Amino acid sequence: MELKQGNLSVAGYAVKFETLCAFSPHYNTVESENDKCVKFENGLRPDIKHLIGFYEIRDFANLVNKSRICDEDGRA
């Protein structure tokens, strides 16, 4: 699965990412939370990925929230 944020907001990217994850059993288990976070982070735009990457967030909901905040701050 390869999805990039591109011109989408982080919120829009997260929705598409979750939709695609529904078709990949690997990303639907508790044990795969780390892999899911890494995959999501790798698809973020470089400016957001650079800011988020240093934190190594491995809780998906937290990662999406922090990424969304960075995205909204950058657009302000």
N, C-alpha and C positions, 0 to 999 in steps of 0.2 A: 504494500500500500504506500503510495507516494502522494502526499497532499502538501501544498505550499500555501501560505497565507496570502501572498501576493497583495492585491489591493483590498482584500477583505479586512474588516475590523477583527480584532481578536475574538469578539463574541461570535461573529459570523463564522470565522475559521473553526472555533470550538464546536459549533453546532454541526458543521460539515464533518469534522473529525469524529465526533461521537456517532454520527450517522454511519460513517464508514466502519467504525470499530464494531458496530453491531453485526457486521458481516465477517468479522475476524474473531473466532473463538479465543485466540491467544490473548487478545486484549480485554477479555471480559472476565478475568479472574482476579482475585485479590493478589495473587502472587505476581501478576504481570503489571502491577501499578507502576513500578520503576520503569519498565520497558515502555509503557504507554506514555509516561511523562517525557522520556527521552525522545520518543517519536514525535510527540506534539511539539516539543521545544525545537527539534530539528526543522520543523516546517514553518516556524515563525520567521518574520522578516528579520534580517540581520541586526537592525537597530534594537529591536526588542529582545532578540535572542542574546545579544551582547549584554544587555542589562540584567536579564533573568538568569543567564547561564552561571554567573558567579555564585548564585544562591544554592544551586543544585537541589531545587525543590522536587521532592518525589511523592508528593500528595497531589493527585490530579486536580481536584477542586481548587486547592490553594494555588497551584501553578496557573490555572486558567484565570483566577481572580487577580493575582499579581501581574500577569501578562496584560490583562484587560486594563488595569490601572496604568501601567506603563504606556499602553497604546493611547488611552484617553489623555494622559498628561502630554504626550507628544503631539497630539492633534490640537491641543488648546492654544 
